[in-house]
Amino acid sequence: MATASDVQRWDELVVATGQPHVLQSAGWGELKAATGWSVRRFMLDGGVAQVLLKPLPLGLSVAYAPRGPLVAPERLGGAITALRVALASERCASLLCDPEAPDDPANRTSLARVDVRASPVFVQPRRTLLMDLAKGDEELFAAMRKKTRQYIHKAERAGVVTEESRDLDRFMKVLGAVGQRDRFAIRSREYFAKLLAAFGDRALMMFARVGEEDAGAMLLLRMADRAWELYGGWSGAHAEARPFYLLKWRAMLRMRQLGVRRYDMCGLAEGADDPLAGVENFKLGYGGEVATWIGALETPVRPLLYPLWQLAARRRLARSAA
């Protein structure tokens, strides 16, 4: 377990791994603690891990390390084994992890040796699009598809305005329109208020408006030289002005001003039935590098309790942890 001193400087330790992720940050732990999870933090050989515990009936629990543990790929099996041992005292049935580790046969073979296997459920996308913001405007623009460049210019000519604001009512109105159009549930206003409080100035909300009407919104988080698009979308209004094309481009430029070099668009589709399938083509228009991670991994913590995870708890955790 991490000591009290480690917890006090947790974000420094996460950044020191060289592969920081916002879902392993103190702010994310604070947010999840306010929404029914318990947080455990661990110092590992060559890295760290923040683990979220979800209570189950009869005093049992399941554990999830979002985008963790933060260790080199060759240390992943040892790190997950160490977490499994540490969590056994928690009456924990299982541990789910989804680290940003390459998906290659050598990794999977070494993990299988310590009883860590692919999970049939996932919380975080296995594929994503990464933008290198160390590049200049011209280089980034040249890597985009022709249509994407055209639509960004069209939005500028149409007078689309992009701006920063922490007005949650504006954000919830746009997000509500997106959710209604695309038929998905959205988080509560209280949840987003807690998120903004947990991350402070590392959380950025940006809007695209046409005249006085907001047509798009984004909520991004940053940590060290990395940033992630977590929530947002296009309301469906003013389609002819292409407001969301300009908003995403301006969000990247703003993050670069704030010192970000790796910009994560947070998810590409796994197939035609994936909810992300509809937006994948839009994202790919910006260029960037497609990254494919190893995906969700699971391991029994207490073998006698593991069938409870397999029968009922997997999907419950996946729904609540996103």
C-alpha positions as CSV (number, residue, x, y, z in Angstrom):
1,M,0.0,0.0,0.0
2,A,1.1,3.6,-0.6
3,T,2.0,5.5,2.6
4,A,0.3,8.7,3.7
5,S,3.3,10.6,2.2
6,D,2.9,8.7,-1.1
7,V,-0.8,9.6,-1.2
8,Q,0.0,13.3,-0.6
9,R,2.2,13.4,-3.7
10,W,0.3,10.8,-5.7
11,D,0.2,12.8,-8.9
12,E,3.9,13.4,-8.8
13,L,4.4,9.6,-8.6
14,V,2.0,9.0,-11.5
15,V,3.9,11.5,-13.7
16,A,7.2,10.0,-12.6
17,T,6.3,6.7,-14.2
18,G,6.7,8.3,-17.6
19,Q,3.2,7.1,-18.7
20,P,0.8,9.2,-16.7
21,H,-2.9,8.7,-17.2
22,V,-5.6,11.0,-15.8
23,L,-7.6,7.9,-14.7
24,Q,-4.8,7.1,-12.3
25,S,-4.7,10.6,-10.9
26,A,-5.6,11.7,-7.4
27,G,-8.4,13.8,-9.0
28,W,-10.0,10.8,-10.6
29,G,-9.8,8.9,-7.3
30,E,-11.5,11.8,-5.6
31,L,-14.3,11.9,-8.2
32,K,-14.9,8.1,-7.9
33,A,-14.8,8.2,-4.1
34,A,-17.6,10.7,-4.3
35,T,-19.7,8.4,-6.4
36,G,-19.6,5.2,-4.4
37,W,-16.2,3.7,-4.9
38,S,-13.4,3.1,-2.5
39,V,-9.8,4.0,-3.5
40,R,-6.7,2.1,-2.8
41,R,-3.2,3.2,-4.0
42,F,-0.2,1.0,-4.3
43,M,3.6,1.4,-4.8
44,L,4.8,-1.3,-7.2
45,D,8.2,-2.5,-8.5
46,G,8.8,0.0,-11.2
47,G,5.5,1.9,-11.0
48,V,2.3,2.7,-9.2
49,A,-1.4,1.7,-9.3
50,Q,-4.7,3.3,-8.2
51,V,-7.4,0.7,-7.7
52,L,-11.1,1.4,-7.3
53,L,-13.2,-1.0,-5.2
54,K,-16.9,-1.5,-5.9
55,P,-18.9,-3.0,-3.0
56,L,-21.1,-6.0,-3.6
57,P,-23.7,-7.6,-1.3
58,L,-22.5,-9.7,1.7
59,G,-19.4,-7.5,2.2
60,L,-17.8,-8.6,-1.0
61,S,-16.2,-6.3,-3.6
62,V,-14.7,-6.2,-7.1
63,A,-11.6,-4.1,-8.1
64,Y,-10.8,-2.0,-11.1
65,A,-7.5,-0.3,-12.0
66,P,-8.4,2.1,-14.8
67,R,-5.6,2.4,-17.3
68,G,-3.4,0.8,-14.7
69,P,-1.1,-0.4,-13.3
70,L,1.4,2.1,-14.5
71,V,4.4,-0.1,-15.2
72,A,6.5,-1.1,-18.2
73,P,4.8,-3.9,-20.3
74,E,7.4,-6.5,-19.2
75,R,6.5,-5.8,-15.5
76,L,2.7,-6.1,-16.0
77,G,2.3,-9.7,-14.9
78,G,4.3,-9.1,-11.7
79,A,2.4,-5.9,-10.9
80,I,-1.0,-7.4,-11.3
81,T,0.1,-10.4,-9.2
82,A,1.2,-8.0,-6.5
83,L,-2.1,-6.2,-6.6
84,R,-4.0,-9.5,-6.5
85,V,-2.1,-10.5,-3.3
86,A,-2.7,-7.1,-1.7
87,L,-6.4,-7.1,-2.5
88,A,-7.1,-10.6,-1.0
89,S,-7.6,-9.0,2.4
90,E,-10.5,-6.9,1.0
91,R,-12.8,-9.9,0.4
92,C,-12.4,-9.0,-3.3
93,A,-13.6,-11.4,-6.0
94,S,-11.6,-10.2,-8.9
95,L,-9.4,-7.5,-10.4
96,L,-10.0,-5.8,-13.8
97,C,-7.2,-3.8,-15.4
98,D,-6.9,-2.0,-18.8
99,P,-3.4,-0.7,-19.1
100,E,-2.0,1.1,-22.1
101,A,0.2,-1.8,-22.9
102,P,0.9,-3.0,-26.5
103,D,-1.3,-5.8,-27.7
104,D,1.3,-8.4,-28.6
105,P,1.6,-12.2,-28.2
106,A,4.6,-12.0,-25.8
107,N,2.6,-9.8,-23.4
108,R,-0.4,-12.1,-23.4
109,T,1.7,-15.2,-22.9
110,S,3.5,-13.8,-19.9
111,L,0.2,-12.7,-18.4
112,A,-1.4,-16.1,-18.9
113,R,1.4,-17.7,-16.9
114,V,0.2,-15.7,-13.8
115,D,-3.5,-16.3,-14.5
116,V,-4.2,-12.9,-16.0
117,R,-6.4,-13.2,-19.1
118,A,-8.5,-11.2,-21.5
119,S,-11.8,-10.1,-20.1
120,P,-15.1,-10.3,-22.1
121,V,-16.1,-6.8,-20.9
122,F,-14.3,-3.5,-21.2
123,V,-14.6,-0.1,-19.6
124,Q,-12.1,1.9,-21.6
125,P,-11.7,1.7,-25.3
126,R,-9.0,-0.7,-26.6
127,R,-8.3,1.5,-29.6
128,T,-7.8,5.3,-29.6
129,L,-6.4,8.1,-31.7
130,L,-3.3,10.0,-30.5
131,M,-2.3,13.4,-31.8
132,D,1.3,14.6,-31.5
133,L,0.9,18.3,-30.6
134,A,4.7,18.8,-30.7
135,K,4.1,19.4,-34.4
136,G,3.3,22.9,-35.7
137,D,0.0,24.0,-37.2
138,E,1.0,23.5,-40.8
139,E,2.2,19.9,-40.2
140,L,-0.9,19.0,-38.2
141,F,-3.1,20.5,-40.9
142,A,-1.3,18.7,-43.7
143,A,-1.9,15.4,-42.0
144,M,-5.7,15.9,-41.9
145,R,-8.0,14.6,-44.6
146,K,-9.0,17.2,-47.2
147,K,-12.6,17.3,-46.1
148,T,-11.6,17.9,-42.5
149,R,-9.5,20.9,-43.5
150,Q,-12.3,22.2,-45.7
151,Y,-14.8,22.0,-42.9
152,I,-12.6,23.8,-40.4
153,H,-12.2,26.6,-42.8
154,K,-15.9,26.6,-43.6
155,A,-16.7,26.9,-39.8
156,E,-14.4,29.9,-39.6
157,R,-16.0,31.6,-42.6
158,A,-19.5,30.9,-41.1
159,G,-18.5,32.9,-38.0
160,V,-18.4,29.9,-35.6
161,V,-17.1,31.2,-32.3
162,T,-15.1,28.9,-29.9
163,E,-14.7,29.9,-26.3
164,E,-13.8,28.6,-22.8
165,S,-16.4,28.6,-20.0
166,R,-17.1,26.7,-16.8
167,D,-20.8,27.3,-17.2
168,L,-22.2,23.8,-16.4
169,D,-25.7,24.7,-17.5
170,R,-24.5,25.4,-21.0
171,F,-22.5,22.2,-21.0
172,M,-25.4,20.1,-19.8
173,K,-27.8,21.6,-22.4
174,V,-25.5,20.6,-25.2
175,L,-24.7,17.2,-23.8
176,G,-28.4,16.5,-23.2
177,A,-29.1,17.2,-26.9
178,V,-26.2,14.9,-27.9
179,G,-27.5,12.1,-25.7
180,Q,-31.1,12.5,-26.9
181,R,-30.0,12.4,-30.5
182,D,-27.6,9.5,-30.2
183,R,-29.7,7.6,-27.5
184,F,-27.3,7.3,-24.7
185,A,-27.5,8.2,-21.0
186,I,-25.5,11.1,-19.7
187,R,-24.0,11.8,-16.3
188,S,-25.7,14.1,-13.9
189,R,-24.9,17.8,-13.4
190,E,-23.7,16.9,-9.9
191,Y,-21.2,14.5,-11.3
192,F,-19.7,17.1,-13.6
193,A,-19.6,19.6,-10.8
194,K,-17.6,17.2,-8.8
195,L,-15.3,16.5,-11.7
196,L,-14.6,20.2,-12.2
197,A,-13.9,20.6,-8.5
198,A,-11.6,17.6,-8.4
199,F,-9.4,18.8,-11.3
200,G,-9.5,22.5,-11.0
201,D,-7.7,24.3,-13.8
202,R,-6.6,20.9,-15.3
203,A,-10.2,20.6,-16.5
204,L,-11.2,22.6,-19.6
205,M,-14.6,23.2,-21.0
206,M,-14.9,24.6,-24.5
207,F,-17.9,25.6,-26.6
208,A,-18.7,26.2,-30.2
209,R,-21.5,28.6,-30.8
210,V,-23.2,30.1,-33.9
211,G,-24.7,33.4,-33.0
212,E,-26.0,33.0,-29.4
213,E,-26.7,29.2,-29.7
214,D,-24.2,26.6,-28.5
215,A,-23.8,23.9,-31.1
216,G,-20.9,21.9,-29.5
217,A,-19.2,21.4,-26.3
218,M,-16.1,19.5,-25.0
219,L,-14.7,18.7,-21.6
220,L,-11.0,17.8,-21.5
221,L,-8.6,16.9,-18.7
222,R,-4.9,17.2,-18.8
223,M,-2.0,15.8,-16.7
224,A,1.7,16.6,-17.3
225,D,2.1,16.8,-21.1
226,R,-1.0,14.7,-21.9
227,A,-4.7,15.6,-22.5
228,W,-7.8,13.5,-23.0
229,E,-11.2,14.3,-24.5
230,L,-13.6,12.8,-22.0
231,Y,-17.1,14.2,-22.7
232,G,-18.9,16.3,-25.3
233,G,-20.3,16.4,-28.7
234,W,-22.2,18.2,-31.4
235,S,-25.8,19.2,-30.6
236,G,-27.0,18.7,-34.1
237,A,-27.7,22.4,-34.7
238,H,-26.2,24.4,-37.5
239,A,-24.9,21.4,-39.4
240,E,-24.1,23.6,-42.5
241,A,-21.5,25.6,-40.4
242,R,-19.6,22.5,-39.2
243,P,-19.1,23.9,-35.7
244,F,-17.7,20.7,-34.1
245,Y,-14.8,20.4,-36.6
246,L,-13.5,23.8,-35.6
247,L,-14.1,23.2,-31.9
248,K,-12.0,20.0,-31.9
249,W,-9.2,21.8,-33.8
250,R,-9.3,24.8,-31.4
251,A,-9.3,22.4,-28.4
252,M,-6.0,20.9,-29.7
253,L,-4.4,24.3,-30.2
254,R,-5.5,25.4,-26.7
255,M,-4.1,22.3,-25.1
256,R,-0.8,22.8,-26.9
257,Q,-0.6,26.3,-25.5
258,L,-1.0,24.7,-22.0
259,G,2.0,22.4,-22.6
260,V,0.3,19.3,-23.9
261,R,2.1,17.2,-26.4
262,R,0.1,13.9,-26.5
263,Y,-3.6,14.5,-27.2
264,D,-5.9,11.5,-26.8
265,M,-9.3,11.4,-28.5
266,C,-10.3,8.7,-26.2
267,G,-11.7,5.9,-28.2
268,L,-12.2,4.3,-31.6
269,A,-14.6,1.6,-32.6
270,E,-14.2,-2.2,-32.1
271,G,-16.6,-3.0,-34.9
272,A,-19.8,-1.9,-36.7
273,D,-21.9,-2.4,-33.6
274,D,-19.7,-0.3,-31.3
275,P,-21.3,3.0,-30.3
276,L,-18.0,4.7,-31.3
277,A,-18.4,3.5,-34.9
278,G,-20.4,6.6,-35.9
279,V,-17.7,9.0,-34.8
280,E,-14.6,7.1,-35.8
281,N,-14.4,8.4,-39.3
282,F,-14.8,11.9,-38.0
283,K,-11.9,11.5,-35.6
284,L,-9.7,9.9,-38.2
285,G,-10.1,12.9,-40.4
286,Y,-7.7,14.8,-38.1
287,G,-4.8,12.4,-38.8
288,G,-2.8,11.2,-35.8
289,E,-1.7,7.7,-34.8
290,V,-4.1,4.8,-34.1
291,A,-3.0,3.1,-30.9
292,T,-4.2,-0.4,-30.0
293,W,-3.8,-1.5,-26.4
294,I,-4.0,-4.9,-24.9
295,G,-7.5,-4.4,-23.7
296,A,-9.3,-5.3,-20.5
297,L,-7.6,-8.0,-18.4
298,E,-9.0,-9.9,-15.4
299,T,-7.7,-12.2,-12.7
300,P,-9.3,-13.9,-9.7
301,V,-8.3,-12.3,-6.4
302,R,-10.2,-14.9,-4.3
303,P,-10.7,-18.0,-6.5
304,L,-13.7,-19.2,-4.5
305,L,-15.5,-15.9,-5.1
306,Y,-14.5,-15.5,-8.7
307,P,-17.7,-17.2,-10.1
308,L,-19.7,-14.3,-8.6
309,W,-17.7,-12.0,-10.9
310,Q,-18.1,-14.2,-13.9
311,L,-21.9,-14.6,-13.4
312,A,-23.0,-11.1,-12.4
313,A,-20.5,-8.5,-11.4
314,R,-18.6,-8.1,-14.7
315,R,-21.1,-6.0,-16.5
316,R,-22.2,-4.2,-13.4
317,L,-18.7,-2.9,-12.9
318,A,-18.3,-2.0,-16.6
319,R,-21.5,0.1,-16.5
320,S,-20.6,1.9,-13.3
321,A,-16.9,2.5,-13.9
322,A,-17.0,4.4,-17.2
